[in-house]
Amino acid sequence: MDNNFELYTEETELLKILAHPVRICIVRGLMDKDNCNVNTMQACLELPQPTVSRHLQLLKGAGIIKGTRKGNEIFYTLSNDKIQKVIQVLFED
């Protein structure tokens, strides 16, 4: 047994951020589409835009996604390979 609690704390924080159905849906959607803007996500999720933006802010703050500005829009992509692997394991058939 390893008592490297600092490492476990970092990984646990990532899992805490991911532990919401909307955020998992966003990550899975980005795995399928590679990139997406908030308006497209909002229409797909059928949630208010501020709600989607708040989830994106949490994912971005945790380093799970990143945003790239193109004109007036920000397109989001996954930026954490570990999280992508976790989602793949959770939803493998």
C-alpha positions in Angstrom: 0.0 0.0 0.0 1.3 3.4 -1.0 0.7 6.4 1.3 1.4 9.1 -1.3 -1.7 11.0 -0.3 -0.6 14.1 -2.2 -0.9 12.2 -5.5 -4.2 10.7 -4.4 -5.5 14.1 -3.5 -4.8 15.4 -7.0 -6.5 12.5 -8.7 -9.4 12.7 -6.3 -10.0 16.3 -7.1 -10.2 15.4 -10.8 -12.8 12.7 -10.1 -14.8 15.1 -7.9 -15.1 17.6 -10.8 -16.1 14.8 -13.1 -18.7 13.4 -10.7 -21.7 15.1 -12.3 -23.9 13.7 -15.1 -23.7 16.9 -17.1 -20.0 17.1 -16.9 -19.6 13.5 -17.9 -21.9 14.1 -20.8 -19.9 17.1 -21.9 -16.6 15.1 -21.8 -18.2 12.2 -23.7 -19.5 14.7 -26.3 -16.1 16.2 -26.7 -14.6 12.7 -27.1 -17.0 12.2 -30.0 -16.8 15.6 -31.6 -13.2 16.8 -30.8 -14.4 20.4 -30.3 -17.6 22.2 -29.6 -18.9 25.6 -28.6 -21.2 26.4 -25.7 -24.2 27.1 -28.0 -24.1 23.7 -29.5 -23.6 22.0 -26.1 -26.5 24.0 -24.7 -28.9 23.0 -27.5 -27.8 19.3 -27.2 -28.1 19.2 -23.4 -31.3 21.2 -23.3 -30.0 23.3 -20.3 -29.8 27.0 -19.8 -26.6 28.5 -21.3 -25.4 29.8 -17.8 -25.6 26.3 -16.4 -23.6 24.8 -19.3 -21.0 27.7 -18.9 -20.7 26.9 -15.2 -19.9 23.2 -15.9 -17.4 24.2 -18.6 -15.7 26.6 -16.1 -15.3 23.8 -13.6 -13.9 21.4 -16.2 -11.6 24.0 -17.6 -10.4 25.0 -14.1 -9.5 21.4 -13.4 -7.5 21.1 -16.6 -9.9 18.6 -18.1 -10.8 20.8 -21.1 -9.4 23.9 -22.8 -11.0 26.6 -24.9 -9.8 28.2 -28.1 -11.3 31.4 -29.2 -12.4 31.7 -32.8 -13.9 35.1 -33.4 -16.7 35.6 -30.8 -16.9 31.9 -30.0 -14.9 29.6 -27.8 -14.5 26.0 -28.9 -13.7 23.5 -26.2 -11.6 20.4 -26.5 -10.4 17.7 -24.1 -6.9 18.4 -22.7 -6.6 15.5 -20.2 -5.8 12.1 -21.6 -6.3 10.4 -18.1 -9.9 11.6 -18.0 -10.6 10.3 -21.5 -9.3 6.9 -20.4 -11.5 7.0 -17.3 -14.6 7.7 -19.4 -13.7 5.0 -21.9 -13.4 2.5 -19.1 -16.7 3.6 -17.5 -18.6 3.2 -20.7 -17.0 0.3 -22.4 -19.4 -2.4 -23.5 
